[in-house]
Amino acid sequence: MSFAIRGIGTALPPYILRQEVAARLAQVLCLDPRQAPLVPTLYRQTEIQQRRLVLGEQVVVDVIEGTRHSNSVFLPKGHPEDPGPTTRERMQVYVAEALPLALKAARRALEASGLSAGAVTHLVTVSCTGFSAPGVDIGLIKQLGLAPTVERTHVGFMGCHGALNGLRVARALTAADPEACVLLCAVELCSLHYRYGWDPKQVVSNALFGDGAAALVGTADGGPADWRVAASGARLFPECEYAMTWNVGDNGFDMTLSTRVPNLIEAHLRPWLATWLAKHGRRIEDVASWAVHPGGPRVLNAVGEALGLEKEATAVSREILTTHGNMSSPTVLFIIDRLRQQGASRPCVAMGFGPGLAAEATLFE
């Protein structure tokens, strides 16, 4: 039994952070004038032009100009050992900002699907950048007017491929109950975990991530034009646990990204993907379009090299990276939405990478 996407909705915070402004912000928050001149080069290498932030323009202006008009907990305290807000303070912002963004995406997905909130029987939420209970799932049920009997599943702390894990859950739900209608919503506020100080790996993370939400509505049955989840697969790459990590720290969640991630993807991706596709009667050469999560330009280059893809194959992924940055889990849904709007050919493979180092893939037909 397949899972047919009936509608997708996306949402972004209103504030647009241009990458050159983000570099100026980083120069202040690295808190060490000796390293500050290196920041603009690192930020240009991301190929990102802009991202969206929930914190708003006044916070950014305050940091750069040394003012305190926003009275935000994210304003630096002015000493080299400043670690930034506590995890509790960051989670308070998550509680305030995550639900409104998720609601916008979910409402747009329902509208695009032509289905009512009352039709939803199952809710799948995805997030790795915040925790609260009752949380986004309860908020969606109450504010969308979903039935109080809606069955909930939360996919938490899975990283950038979390929405693909959520799609696997959604497909399993419609397989178990052909009458099910699933609302999936992924929301991430990556900017809340901005790291202060000078650590090259953390500086790279600061340069990549933005905020956003995406949702979709799906059922077992759909029309001929609907994209259908035909299969999903996963692969944990061997001896790669160190390459990407995501842990709860005292001052936000701590990410490490090894510079070897692209090399590891290039080394391990093709053998697994070819074997997985063969189980479903497909070859890599049969795939007509690709929705590759843009962890960064080097990740997209590594996927292209591993699979022998022309650069055009990941053009939409690069476009989303350029205009939105890496929003973690919602990002791949933004890419799928754009491909659907463009009438991209199928089969399509969506792919993402997360802590482990793990790869997740979804086959659409």
Backbone hydrogen bonds in HBPLUS format (Angstrom, degrees):
<---DONOR---> <-ACCEPTOR-->    atom                        ^
c    i                          cat <-CA-CA->   ^        H-A-AA   ^      H-
h    n   atom  resd res      DA  || num        DHA   H-A  angle D-A-AA Bond
n    s   type  num  typ     dist DA aas  dist angle  dist       angle   num
A0229-VAL N   A0003-PHE O   2.78 MM 226  5.07 160.9  1.82 143.0 146.7     1
A0004-ALA N   A0219-THR O   2.76 MM 215  5.43 161.6  1.79 174.2 171.5     2
A0219-THR N   A0004-ALA O   3.07 MM 215  5.43 144.2  2.20 146.8 152.7     3
A0005-ILE N   A0227-TRP O   2.82 MM 222  5.55 170.3  1.83 170.9 172.3     4
A0006-ARG N   A0217-VAL O   2.72 MM 211  5.55 157.7  1.77 152.3 159.6     5
A0217-VAL N   A0007-GLY O   2.91 MM 210  5.37 152.5  1.99 151.4 157.7     6
A0009-GLY N   A0215-ALA O   2.85 MM 206  5.24 162.6  1.88 147.1 150.3     7
A0215-ALA N   A0009-GLY O   2.77 MM 206  5.24 160.2  1.81 159.6 163.8     8
A0011-ALA N   A0213-ALA O   2.90 MM 202  5.21 150.5  1.98 152.8 147.9     9
A0213-ALA N   A0011-ALA O   3.02 MM 202  5.21 152.7  2.09 156.3 154.1    10
A0053-LEU N   A0015-TYR O   3.21 MM  38  5.75 152.0  2.29 145.1 153.3    11
A0017-LEU N   A0051-ARG O   2.68 MM  34  5.19 166.7  1.69 161.3 164.1    12
A0051-ARG N   A0017-LEU O   2.93 MM  34  5.19 149.1  2.02 134.9 144.6    13
A0021-VAL N   A0018-ARG O   3.04 MM   3  5.32 125.3  2.35 102.9 116.8    14
A0022-ALA N   A0018-ARG O   2.88 MM   4  6.23 153.4  1.95 150.3 159.2    15
A0019-GLN N   A0049-GLN O   2.87 MM  30  5.20 163.0  1.90 135.6 132.6    16
A0023-ALA N   A0019-GLN O   2.93 MM   4  6.17 143.8  2.07 141.4 150.0    17
A0024-ARG N   A0020-GLU O   3.28 MM   4  6.56 149.4  2.38 133.3 140.3    18
A0025-LEU N   A0021-VAL O   2.92 MM   4  6.25 156.3  1.98 150.9 157.9    19
A0026-ALA N   A0022-ALA O   2.89 MM   4  6.14 154.8  1.96 144.8 151.5    20
A0027-GLN N   A0023-ALA O   2.95 MM   4  6.20 146.9  2.07 143.9 152.5    21
A0028-VAL N   A0024-ARG O   3.30 MM   4  6.64 146.1  2.43 143.4 150.6    22
A0028-VAL N   A0025-LEU O   3.18 MM   3  5.40 127.4  2.47  99.5 112.1    23
A0029-LEU N   A0025-LEU O   3.05 MM   4  6.35 164.4  2.07 151.4 155.9    24
A0030-CYS N   A0026-ALA O   2.82 MM   4  5.81 128.3  2.09 146.8 156.2    25
A0031-LEU N   A0028-VAL O   3.23 MM   3  5.81 154.5  2.30 109.9 117.1    26
A0197-GLY N   A0029-LEU O   2.88 MM 168  6.15 161.9  1.92 158.7 153.3    27
A0035-GLN N   A0032-ASP O   3.05 MM   3  5.77 140.7  2.21 121.6 129.8    28
A0036-ALA N   A0032-ASP O   3.25 MM   4  6.39 147.1  2.37 150.2 159.3    29
A0038-LEU N   A0035-GLN O   2.86 MM   3  5.68 156.1  1.92 131.5 138.5    30
A0039-VAL N   A0036-ALA O   3.11 MM   3  5.55 155.4  2.17 116.3 123.1    31
A0042-LEU N   A0038-LEU O   3.38 MM   4  6.68 163.3  2.41 152.1 156.7    32
A0043-TYR N   A0039-VAL O   2.99 MM   4  6.24 158.9  2.04 161.7 168.4    33
A0044-ARG N   A0040-PRO O   2.95 MM   4  6.14 153.1  2.02 148.4 155.2    34
A0045-GLN N   A0041-THR O   3.15 MM   4  6.35 150.4  2.25 148.1 155.2    35
A0046-THR N   A0043-TYR O   3.28 MM   3  5.58 155.9  2.34 104.9 111.8    36
A0047-GLU N   A0044-ARG O   3.17 MM   3  5.81 161.9  2.20 119.6 124.2    37
A0049-GLN N   A0322-THR O   2.81 MM 273  5.27 165.6  1.83 134.5 139.5    38
A0050-GLN N   A0322-THR O   3.27 MM 272  6.68 154.3  2.34 158.2 164.5    39
A0211-ASP N   A0052-ARG O   2.97 MM 159  5.60 157.7  2.02 151.9 157.0    40
A0061-VAL N   A0057-GLU O   2.90 MM   4  6.18 163.6  1.92 160.5 165.6    41
A0062-ASP N   A0058-GLN O   2.86 MM   4  5.99 159.5  1.90 146.2 152.0    42
A0063-VAL N   A0059-VAL O   3.01 MM   4  6.29 159.1  2.06 150.5 155.3    43
A0064-ILE N   A0060-VAL O   3.06 MM   4  6.28 169.2  2.07 154.8 157.1    44
A0065-GLU N   A0061-VAL O   2.86 MM   4  5.89 165.9  1.88 156.4 160.6    45
A0066-GLY N   A0062-ASP O   2.75 MM   4  5.36 123.1  2.07 139.0 149.7    46
A0067-THR N   A0062-ASP O   3.04 MM   5  4.46 123.6  2.37 121.9 130.4    47
A0071-ASN N   A0068-ARG O   3.21 MM   3  5.38 139.7  2.38 101.8 112.7    48
A0075-LEU N   A0072-SER O   3.27 MM   3  5.74 170.6  2.27 114.2 115.7    49
A0082-ASP N   A0079-HIS O   2.99 MM   3  5.60 160.3  2.03 130.1 130.8    50
A0090-ARG N   A0086-THR O   3.03 MM   4  6.34 157.2  2.09 150.2 156.6    51
A0087-THR N   A0250-ASP O   2.89 MM 163  5.53 144.4  2.02 138.9 132.4    52
A0091-MET N   A0087-THR O   2.86 MM   4  6.08 153.9  1.93 150.6 157.9    53
A0092-GLN N   A0088-ARG O   3.00 MM   4  6.28 140.4  2.16 145.1 155.5    54
A0093-VAL N   A0089-GLU O   3.38 MM   4  6.74 147.2  2.49 140.6 147.5    55
A0094-TYR N   A0090-ARG O   3.04 MM   4  6.41 152.0  2.12 143.3 151.8    56
A0095-VAL N   A0091-MET O   2.93 MM   4  6.18 161.3  1.97 150.3 153.4    57
A0096-ALA N   A0092-GLN O   3.25 MM   4  6.43 150.6  2.34 136.7 144.1    58
A0097-GLU N   A0093-VAL O   2.92 MM   4  6.05 148.6  2.02 152.4 160.7    59
A0098-ALA N   A0094-TYR O   2.86 MM   4  5.42 165.1  1.89 153.0 154.6    60
A0102-ALA N   A0098-ALA O   2.97 MM   4  6.18 162.5  2.00 155.8 161.4    61
A0103-LEU N   A0099-LEU O   2.81 MM   4  5.97 159.8  1.85 162.3 167.5    62
A0104-LYS N   A0100-PRO O   3.23 MM   4  6.45 155.1  2.29 141.6 146.6    63
A0105-ALA N   A0101-LEU O   3.26 MM   4  6.59 164.8  2.28 151.2 154.2    64
A0106-ALA N   A0102-ALA O   2.90 MM   4  6.09 164.3  1.93 154.5 159.3    65
A0107-ARG N   A0103-LEU O   2.88 MM   4  5.99 165.0  1.91 153.9 157.6    66
A0108-ARG N   A0104-LYS O   3.13 MM   4  6.28 158.3  2.18 145.5 151.3    67
A0109-ALA N   A0105-ALA O   2.96 MM   4  6.20 150.0  2.05 146.2 154.9    68
A0110-LEU N   A0106-ALA O   2.95 MM   4  6.20 162.8  1.98 153.5 157.3    69
A0111-GLU N   A0107-ARG O   2.97 MM   4  6.16 160.5  2.01 146.6 152.2    70
A0112-ALA N   A0108-ARG O   2.91 MM   4  6.06 158.4  1.95 145.4 151.3    71
A0113-SER N   A0109-ALA O   2.96 MM   4  6.12 142.0  2.11 143.2 153.5    72
A0114-GLY N   A0110-LEU O   3.17 MM   4  6.33 133.4  2.40 143.2 153.9    73
A0114-GLY N   A0111-GLU O   3.30 MM   3  5.37 138.2  2.49  97.0 107.8    74
A0119-ALA N   A0116-SER O   3.00 MM   3  5.36 154.2  2.07 107.5 115.6    75
A0120-VAL N   A0117-ALA O   3.20 MM   3  5.65 154.3  2.27 110.8 117.6    76
A0121-THR N   A0181-CYS O   2.85 MM  60  5.23 160.3  1.89 140.5 147.1    77
A0151-GLU N   A0121-THR O   3.07 MM  30  6.47 162.7  2.10 147.8 144.2    78
A0122-HIS N   A0181-CYS O   3.15 MM  59  6.26 157.2  2.21 152.8 149.6    79
A0183-LEU N   A0122-HIS O   2.92 MM  61  6.31 163.3  1.95 157.6 160.6    80
A0123-LEU N   A0151-GLU O   2.85 MM  28  6.11 163.2  1.88 154.5 157.3    81
A0153-THR N   A0123-LEU O   2.91 MM  30  6.34 143.5  2.04 159.7 168.1    82
A0124-VAL N   A0183-LEU O   2.85 MM  59  6.21 164.6  1.87 155.3 159.3    83
A0185-CYS N   A0124-VAL O   2.85 MM  61  6.34 155.7  1.91 160.6 168.8    84
A0125-THR N   A0153-THR O   2.98 MM  28  6.48 154.2  2.05 155.1 163.1    85
A0155-VAL N   A0125-THR O   2.74 MM  30  6.09 170.3  1.75 165.2 167.5    86
A0126-VAL N   A0185-CYS O   2.85 MM  59  6.14 143.3  1.98 152.1 151.8    87
A0187-VAL N   A0126-VAL O   3.07 MM  61  6.46 157.0  2.12 173.1 169.5    88
A0127-SER N   A0155-VAL O   3.21 MM  28  6.69 154.4  2.28 156.9 161.6    89
A0157-PHE N   A0127-SER O   3.11 MM  30  6.35 152.2  2.19 128.7 133.1    90
A0139-GLY N   A0135-GLY O   3.03 MM   4  6.28 164.6  2.06 155.6 160.6    91
A0140-LEU N   A0136-VAL O   2.84 MM   4  6.04 153.8  1.91 151.7 157.9    92
A0141-ILE N   A0137-ASP O   3.09 MM   4  6.39 161.4  2.13 149.7 154.2    93
A0142-LYS N   A0138-ILE O   3.02 MM   4  6.28 165.6  2.04 155.1 158.3    94
A0143-GLN N   A0139-GLY O   2.90 MM   4  5.92 169.5  1.91 153.1 156.6    95
A0144-LEU N   A0140-LEU O   2.90 MM   4  5.53 149.5  1.99 141.1 147.8    96
A0146-LEU N   A0141-ILE O   2.91 MM   5  4.70 137.9  2.09 136.1 145.2    97
A0150-VAL N   A0147-ALA O   3.05 MM   3  5.54 165.8  2.08 120.9 121.7    98
A0162-GLY N   A0159-GLY O   3.04 MM   3  5.54 161.2  2.08 124.8 126.3    99
A0164-LEU N   A0161-HIS O   2.94 MM   3  5.49 133.7  2.16 115.2 127.4   100
A0165-ASN N   A0161-HIS O   3.28 MM   4  6.73 148.1  2.39 147.5 156.7   101
A0166-GLY N   A0162-GLY O   2.90 MM   4  6.23 149.8  2.00 145.1 154.4   102
A0167-LEU N   A0163-ALA O   2.89 MM   4  6.19 143.3  2.02 139.5 148.9   103
A0168-ARG N   A0164-LEU O   3.10 MM   4  6.36 147.3  2.21 138.8 146.9   104
A0169-VAL N   A0165-ASN O   3.10 MM   4  6.48 154.0  2.17 146.7 153.1   105
A0170-ALA N   A0166-GLY O   2.91 MM   4  6.20 160.7  1.95 148.9 154.4   106
A0171-ARG N   A0167-LEU O   2.90 MM   4  6.09 160.1  1.94 149.7 154.1   107
A0172-ALA N   A0168-ARG O   3.03 MM   4  6.24 154.5  2.10 144.5 151.5   108
A0173-LEU N   A0169-VAL O   2.95 MM   4  6.24 148.3  2.05 149.9 158.9   109
A0174-THR N   A0170-ALA O   3.13 MM   4  6.48 157.9  2.18 151.3 155.7   110
A0175-ALA N   A0171-ARG O   2.95 MM   4  6.11 143.1  2.09 141.9 152.9   111
A0176-ALA N   A0172-ALA O   2.96 MM   4  6.14 148.4  2.07 141.8 149.5   112
A0177-ASP N   A0173-LEU O   2.95 MM   4  6.11 142.5  2.09 139.5 150.2   113
A0180-ALA N   A0177-ASP O   2.87 MM   3  5.43 168.1  1.88 127.4 130.1   114
A0182-VAL N   A0218-GLY O   2.90 MM  36  5.33 163.4  1.93 164.5 164.8   115
A0218-GLY N   A0182-VAL O   2.94 MM  36  5.33 156.6  2.00 148.9 156.6   116
A0184-LEU N   A0216-LEU O   2.86 MM  32  5.32 170.1  1.87 162.8 166.0   117
A0216-LEU N   A0184-LEU O   2.84 MM  32  5.32 149.9  1.93 147.6 156.6   118
A0186-ALA N   A0214-ALA O   2.80 MM  28  5.41 173.4  1.80 172.3 171.4   119
A0214-ALA N   A0186-ALA O   2.89 MM  28  5.41 155.7  1.95 154.4 162.4   120
A0188-GLU N   A0212-GLY O   3.04 MM  24  5.80 171.8  2.05 173.6 175.3   121
A0212-GLY N   A0188-GLU O   3.15 MM  24  5.80 160.7  2.19 159.2 164.7   122
A0192-LEU N   A0189-LEU O   3.20 MM   3  5.93 159.9  2.24 117.8 123.1   123
A0193-HIS N   A0190-CYS O   3.05 MM   3  5.88 169.7  2.06 125.0 128.4   124
A0194-TYR N   A0191-SER O   3.23 MM   3  5.43 147.1  2.35 118.9 115.1   125
A0202-GLN N   A0199-ASP O   2.85 MM   3  5.25 117.9  2.24 113.0 129.3   126
A0203-VAL N   A0199-ASP O   2.82 MM   4  6.00 154.5  1.88 159.0 166.6   127
A0204-VAL N   A0200-PRO O   3.10 MM   4  6.32 151.1  2.19 143.5 149.7   128
A0205-SER N   A0201-LYS O   3.23 MM   4  6.54 156.9  2.29 140.2 145.8   129
A0206-ASN N   A0202-GLN O   2.87 MM   4  6.16 159.1  1.92 150.9 156.7   130
A0207-ALA N   A0203-VAL O   3.07 MM   4  6.26 138.1  2.25 139.2 149.9   131
A0207-ALA N   A0204-VAL O   3.09 MM   3  5.09 126.9  2.38  95.0 109.0   132
A0208-LEU N   A0205-SER O   3.12 MM   3  5.31 149.6  2.22 105.7 114.4   133
A0209-PHE N   A0205-SER O   3.41 MM   4  6.42 164.2  2.44 168.4 166.3   134
A0326-ASN N   A0208-LEU O   2.89 MM 118  5.66 173.0  1.89 148.0 149.2   135
A0210-GLY N   A0326-ASN O   2.92 MM 116  5.77 150.1  2.01 126.5 130.9   136
A0226-ASP N   A0223-GLY O   3.13 MM   3  5.43 154.7  2.20 109.4 117.0   137
A0365-GLU N   A0228-ARG O   2.91 MM 137  5.37 152.6  1.99 145.6 153.8   138
A0230-ALA N   A0363-LEU O   2.76 MM 133  5.54 158.5  1.80 158.6 165.3   139
A0363-LEU N   A0231-ALA O   2.84 MM 132  5.14 172.4  1.84 148.8 150.8   140
A0233-GLY N   A0361-ALA O   2.89 MM 128  5.20 158.0  1.94 145.2 147.7   141
A0361-ALA N   A0233-GLY O   2.94 MM 128  5.20 158.6  1.98 149.2 147.6   142
A0235-ARG N   A0359-ALA O   2.94 MM 124  5.20 154.5  2.01 149.4 151.0   143
A0359-ALA N   A0235-ARG O   2.82 MM 124  5.20 162.2  1.85 150.7 156.8   144
A0237-PHE N   A0357-LEU O   2.92 MM 120  5.68 156.5  1.98 168.6 172.0   145
A0243-ALA N   A0240-CYS O   3.00 MM   3  5.52 152.4  2.07 118.8 126.6   146
A0258-SER N   A0243-ALA O   2.78 MM  15  4.75 173.3  1.78 151.5 150.3   147
A0245-THR N   A0256-THR O   3.09 MM  11  5.23 155.3  2.16 138.9 145.2   148
A0256-THR N   A0245-THR O   3.21 MM  11  5.23 156.4  2.26 129.0 132.3   149
A0247-ASN N   A0254-ASP O   2.95 MM   7  5.14 163.7  1.98 143.4 147.5   150
A0254-ASP N   A0247-ASN O   2.61 MM   7  5.14 149.6  1.69 157.3 163.2   151
A0249-GLY N   A0252-GLY O   2.88 MM   3  5.37 140.7  2.03 134.2 146.8   152
A0261-VAL N   A0258-SER O   3.21 MM   3  5.68 172.7  2.22 115.9 117.4   153
A0264-LEU N   A0260-ARG O   2.88 MM   4  6.12 156.0  1.93 161.8 169.8   154
A0265-ILE N   A0261-VAL O   2.96 MM   4  6.20 159.2  2.00 157.6 163.0   155
A0266-GLU N   A0262-PRO O   2.95 MM   4  6.16 163.3  1.98 148.9 153.6   156
A0267-ALA N   A0263-ASN O   2.98 MM   4  6.14 144.2  2.11 140.5 150.0   157
A0268-HIS N   A0264-LEU O   3.02 MM   4  6.12 152.5  2.10 148.6 154.6   158
A0269-LEU N   A0265-ILE O   2.93 MM   4  5.38 156.5  1.99 151.7 153.8   159
A0273-LEU N   A0269-LEU O   2.96 MM   4  6.05 176.8  1.96 167.9 168.8   160
A0274-ALA N   A0270-ARG O   2.90 MM   4  5.88 168.1  1.91 160.2 162.7   161
A0275-THR N   A0271-PRO O   3.26 MM   4  6.33 157.3  2.31 139.0 144.9   162
A0276-TRP N   A0272-TRP O   2.90 MM   4  6.14 161.8  1.93 157.6 163.1   163
A0277-LEU N   A0273-LEU O   2.91 MM   4  6.04 168.6  1.92 153.2 156.2   164
A0278-ALA N   A0274-ALA O   3.04 MM   4  6.12 152.5  2.12 140.2 147.9   165
A0279-LYS N   A0275-THR O   3.29 MM   4  6.57 141.9  2.44 141.0 149.2   166
A0279-LYS N   A0276-TRP O   3.21 MM   3  5.39 129.9  2.48  98.9 111.1   167
A0280-HIS N   A0277-LEU O   2.89 MM   3  5.25 146.0  2.00 107.8 118.6   168
A0282-ARG N   A0277-LEU O   2.93 MM   5  4.95 162.2  1.96 134.1 132.7   169
A0281-GLY N   A0278-ALA O   3.09 MM   3  4.92 160.0  2.13 109.4 107.9   170
A0286-ASP N   A0283-ARG O   2.92 MM   3  5.15 146.9  2.03 105.2 115.6   171
A0287-VAL N   A0284-ILE O   3.21 MM   3  5.62 155.3  2.28 110.3 117.1   172
A0288-ALA N   A0347-PRO O   2.81 MM  59  5.52 142.8  1.95 148.4 160.3   173
A0289-SER N   A0347-PRO O   3.33 MM  58  6.70 145.8  2.46 144.4 146.7   174
A0349-VAL N   A0289-SER O   3.16 MM  60  6.69 151.0  2.24 151.1 153.9   175
A0291-ALA N   A0349-VAL O   2.90 MM  58  6.09 169.2  1.91 142.7 144.2   176
A0351-MET N   A0291-ALA O   2.90 MM  60  6.25 154.8  1.97 148.0 146.8   177
A0293-HIS N   A0351-MET O   2.76 MM  58  5.97 163.9  1.78 159.2 164.9   178
A0295-GLY N   A0293-HIS O   3.06 MM   2  5.90 126.7  2.36 108.9  93.8   179
A0299-VAL N   A0296-GLY O   3.08 MM   3  5.32 126.4  2.38 104.1 117.6   180
A0300-LEU N   A0296-GLY O   3.19 MM   4  6.58 161.1  2.23 156.8 161.4   181
A0301-ASN N   A0297-PRO O   2.93 MM   4  6.17 155.2  2.00 146.0 153.4   182
A0302-ALA N   A0298-ARG O   2.90 MM   4  6.05 150.7  1.98 139.8 147.8   183
A0303-VAL N   A0299-VAL O   2.96 MM   4  6.26 159.7  2.00 154.3 158.7   184
A0304-GLY N   A0300-LEU O   3.02 MM   4  6.20 162.6  2.05 147.3 152.3   185
A0305-GLU N   A0301-ASN O   2.90 MM   4  6.13 157.2  1.95 148.7 154.9   186
A0306-ALA N   A0302-ALA O   2.86 MM   4  6.02 164.7  1.88 151.4 155.9   187
A0307-LEU N   A0303-VAL O   3.00 MM   4  6.08 157.2  2.05 150.9 156.1   188
A0308-GLY N   A0304-GLY O   2.86 MM   4  5.57 117.2  2.26 137.6 150.7   189
A0309-LEU N   A0304-GLY O   2.92 MM   5  4.66 150.4  2.01 132.5 139.0   190
A0313-ALA N   A0310-GLU O   2.97 MM   3  5.59 150.3  2.06 117.0 124.8   191
A0314-THR N   A0311-LYS O   3.19 MM   3  5.84 151.8  2.28 115.5 121.6   192
A0315-ALA N   A0312-GLU O   3.09 MM   3  4.85 162.7  2.12 110.3 109.1   193
A0318-ARG N   A0314-THR O   2.97 MM   4  6.25 155.9  2.03 151.7 158.6   194
A0319-GLU N   A0315-ALA O   2.89 MM   4  6.13 148.8  1.98 143.8 153.0   195
A0320-ILE N   A0316-VAL O   2.95 MM   4  6.23 162.2  1.98 155.4 158.4   196
A0321-LEU N   A0317-SER O   3.03 MM   4  6.23 159.1  2.07 145.7 151.8   197
A0322-THR N   A0318-ARG O   2.90 MM   4  6.07 158.2  1.94 147.2 153.0   198
A0323-THR N   A0319-GLU O   3.06 MM   4  6.28 156.2  2.12 149.8 155.2   199
A0324-HIS N   A0320-ILE O   2.77 MM   4  5.51 141.3  1.92 149.7 157.9   200
A0325-GLY N   A0321-LEU O   2.88 MM   4  4.37 142.6  2.02 116.8 124.7   201
A0331-THR N   A0328-SER O   3.03 MM   3  5.82 151.4  2.11 130.5 138.1   202
A0333-LEU N   A0330-PRO O   2.93 MM   3  5.40 128.8  2.19 111.8 125.8   203
A0334-PHE N   A0330-PRO O   3.14 MM   4  6.54 145.9  2.26 151.1 161.3   204
A0334-PHE N   A0331-THR O   3.05 MM   3  5.14 122.7  2.39  98.6 113.1   205
A0335-ILE N   A0331-THR O   3.10 MM   4  6.50 152.7  2.18 149.2 156.7   206
A0336-ILE N   A0332-VAL O   2.92 MM   4  6.18 159.7  1.96 145.9 151.2   207
A0337-ASP N   A0333-LEU O   2.90 MM   4  5.96 158.8  1.94 142.9 149.1   208
A0338-ARG N   A0334-PHE O   3.02 MM   4  6.26 157.5  2.07 145.3 150.8   209
A0339-LEU N   A0335-ILE O   2.93 MM   4  6.21 161.0  1.97 153.0 158.3   210
A0340-ARG N   A0336-ILE O   2.91 MM   4  6.13 160.3  1.95 152.0 157.3   211
A0341-GLN N   A0337-ASP O   2.99 MM   4  6.23 158.7  2.03 148.7 154.5   212
A0342-GLN N   A0338-ARG O   3.01 MM   4  6.23 143.4  2.15 144.1 153.9   213
A0344-ALA N   A0339-LEU O   2.98 MM   5  5.23 175.4  1.98 154.0 152.6   214
A0343-GLY N   A0340-ARG O   3.04 MM   3  5.10 155.8  2.10 103.2 110.8   215
A0348-CYS N   A0364-PHE O   2.98 MM  16  5.05 154.9  2.05 135.5 143.6   216
A0364-PHE N   A0348-CYS O   2.78 MM  16  5.05 174.6  1.79 162.3 163.5   217
A0350-ALA N   A0362-THR O   2.90 MM  12  5.11 162.8  1.93 151.7 156.2   218
A0362-THR N   A0350-ALA O   2.90 MM  12  5.11 151.2  1.98 141.7 147.3   219
A0352-GLY N   A0360-GLU O   3.04 MM   8  5.44 153.2  2.11 150.5 155.0   220
A0360-GLU N   A0352-GLY O   2.97 MM   8  5.44 158.4  2.02 154.5 157.7   221
A0354-GLY N   A0358-ALA O   2.88 MM   4  5.24 155.3  1.94 146.2 153.1   222
A0358-ALA N   A0354-GLY O   2.96 MM   4  5.24 165.3  1.98 138.1 143.0   223
